[in-house]
Amino acid sequence: MRNFHLYNYIDGSSFCRTMGYGGVSILVNSGVNIEELPEVKLFSVVRNIEIAAIPIKNKNAIIVIVYGAPSGNFEVFLERVEDALTWLAGRRRFEHIYLIGDFNVDFFENTQTARR
């Protein structure tokens, strides 16, 4: 994200891999009141799950973005998402939690992975 700039937007939170390309980022309009939660990035496991989050102060909401690599371990992905959400719930009660991202799961297929 160091070389990416979009007018009137800031990097609210991001996780970038140390080797190579990739990661997740939440771009936020510079007028939105947010806070950083850098601890959420600690739930990332490169090539399994990459995660970042920002609480929106005046909305009692949080946006959580995740990326699950197609070659990653889906069990690790699910465990870390659950761990991160549990940790966030222990910090503060959010009225709305928006979990978005690329899970690399075809939810239209009737597979065990999609059902989980």
KADA-V509336 format. One record per pair of residues at least 6 apart in sequence whose ideal C-beta (glycine too) atoms are under 8 Angstrom apart, sorted by sequence separation. I is the first residue (numbers start at 1). J is the second residue. D is the distance in whole Angstrom. If there is no record, write none. Layout:
i = <I | I>
j = <J | J>
d = <D | D>
This chain:
i = <16 | 17 | 28 | 43 | 44 | 55 | 56 | 68 | 88 | 108 | 16 | 44 | 55 | 56 | 107 | 15 | 43 | 54 | 105 | 106 | 14 | 15 | 16 | 53 | 54 | 68 | 88 | 105 | 1 | 14 | 15 | 41 | 53 | 14 | 40 | 41 | 53 | 66 | 13 | 14 | 40 | 52 | 53 | 85 | 1 | 13 | 40 | 51 | 52 | 11 | 12 | 51 | 85 | 1 | 11 | 12 | 51 | 66 | 11 | 12 | 37 | 50 | 51 | 10 | 11 | 37 | 49 | 50 | 9 | 10 | 36 | 37 | 49 | 81 | 9 | 35 | 49 | 50 | 9 | 10 | 12 | 34 | 35 | 48 | 64 | 6 | 8 | 9 | 34 | 48 | 64 | 1 | 8 | 12 | 34 | 35 | 47 | 8 | 13 | 33 | 34 | 49 | 1 | 12 | 13 | 32 | 33 | 40 | 47 | 48 | 64 | 13 | 33 | 47 | 48 | 15 | 24 | 26 | 28 | 62 | 77 | 13 | 23 | 24 | 25 | 26 | 45 | 49 | 13 | 18 | 22 | 24 | 26 | 48 | 49 | 15 | 17 | 48 | 51 | 51 | 45 | 49 | 53 | 74 | 48 | 49 | 62 | 72 | 17 | 51 | 61 | 64 | 66 | 68 | 60 | 61 | 62 | 64 | 66 | 67 | 68 | 70 | 15 | 45 | 53 | 60 | 61 | 62 | 63 | 64 | 65 | 66 | 67 | 68 | 69 | 15 | 44 | 59 | 60 | 61 | 62 | 64 | 65 | 66 | 68 | 15 | 26 | 43 | 55 | 59 | 61 | 63 | 64 | 66 | 67 | 68 | 14 | 43 | 78 | 13 | 26 | 55 | 74 | 13 | 25 | 43 | 13 | 24 | 43 | 12 | 24 | 74 | 24 | 23 | 40 | 43 | 22 | 40 | 39 | 40 | 37 | 13 | 37 | 24>
j = <22 | 23 | 34 | 49 | 50 | 61 | 62 | 74 | 94 | 114 | 23 | 51 | 62 | 63 | 114 | 23 | 51 | 62 | 113 | 114 | 23 | 24 | 25 | 62 | 63 | 77 | 97 | 114 | 11 | 24 | 25 | 51 | 63 | 25 | 51 | 52 | 64 | 77 | 25 | 26 | 52 | 64 | 65 | 97 | 14 | 26 | 53 | 64 | 65 | 25 | 26 | 65 | 99 | 16 | 26 | 27 | 66 | 81 | 27 | 28 | 53 | 66 | 67 | 27 | 28 | 54 | 66 | 67 | 27 | 28 | 54 | 55 | 67 | 99 | 28 | 54 | 68 | 69 | 29 | 30 | 32 | 54 | 55 | 68 | 84 | 27 | 29 | 30 | 55 | 69 | 85 | 23 | 30 | 34 | 56 | 57 | 69 | 31 | 36 | 56 | 57 | 72 | 25 | 36 | 37 | 56 | 57 | 64 | 71 | 72 | 88 | 38 | 58 | 72 | 73 | 41 | 50 | 52 | 54 | 88 | 103 | 40 | 50 | 51 | 52 | 53 | 72 | 76 | 41 | 46 | 50 | 52 | 54 | 76 | 77 | 44 | 46 | 77 | 80 | 81 | 76 | 80 | 84 | 105 | 80 | 81 | 94 | 104 | 50 | 84 | 94 | 97 | 99 | 101 | 94 | 95 | 96 | 98 | 100 | 101 | 102 | 104 | 50 | 80 | 88 | 95 | 96 | 97 | 98 | 99 | 100 | 101 | 102 | 103 | 104 | 51 | 80 | 95 | 96 | 97 | 98 | 100 | 101 | 102 | 104 | 52 | 63 | 80 | 92 | 96 | 98 | 100 | 101 | 103 | 104 | 105 | 52 | 81 | 116 | 52 | 65 | 94 | 113 | 53 | 65 | 83 | 54 | 65 | 84 | 54 | 66 | 116 | 67 | 67 | 84 | 87 | 67 | 87 | 87 | 88 | 88 | 65 | 91 | 101>
d = <8 | 5 | 6 | 7 | 5 | 7 | 7 | 7 | 7 | 8 | 4 | 5 | 5 | 7 | 5 | 5 | 5 | 7 | 6 | 6 | 6 | 5 | 8 | 6 | 5 | 4 | 7 | 6 | 5 | 6 | 8 | 7 | 6 | 4 | 6 | 6 | 4 | 8 | 7 | 7 | 6 | 8 | 7 | 7 | 5 | 5 | 4 | 7 | 5 | 6 | 4 | 7 | 8 | 6 | 8 | 7 | 5 | 6 | 6 | 4 | 5 | 7 | 8 | 7 | 8 | 7 | 6 | 4 | 5 | 6 | 7 | 6 | 7 | 8 | 6 | 7 | 6 | 8 | 6 | 5 | 8 | 5 | 5 | 7 | 7 | 6 | 6 | 6 | 7 | 6 | 7 | 8 | 5 | 5 | 6 | 6 | 5 | 8 | 6 | 7 | 7 | 7 | 5 | 8 | 7 | 7 | 5 | 7 | 7 | 4 | 7 | 8 | 6 | 5 | 5 | 5 | 5 | 6 | 7 | 6 | 8 | 7 | 5 | 7 | 7 | 8 | 8 | 7 | 8 | 8 | 7 | 5 | 5 | 4 | 5 | 5 | 6 | 6 | 7 | 7 | 6 | 5 | 7 | 8 | 7 | 7 | 5 | 8 | 7 | 6 | 6 | 7 | 7 | 8 | 6 | 6 | 7 | 7 | 8 | 5 | 7 | 4 | 5 | 6 | 7 | 4 | 4 | 5 | 5 | 5 | 6 | 4 | 5 | 5 | 7 | 6 | 7 | 8 | 7 | 7 | 7 | 7 | 5 | 8 | 5 | 5 | 6 | 5 | 7 | 7 | 7 | 7 | 8 | 7 | 8 | 7 | 5 | 8 | 6 | 4 | 5 | 7 | 6 | 6 | 8 | 6 | 5 | 5 | 4 | 4 | 7 | 8 | 5 | 7 | 6 | 7 | 8 | 8 | 7 | 7 | 8 | 8 | 8 | 7>
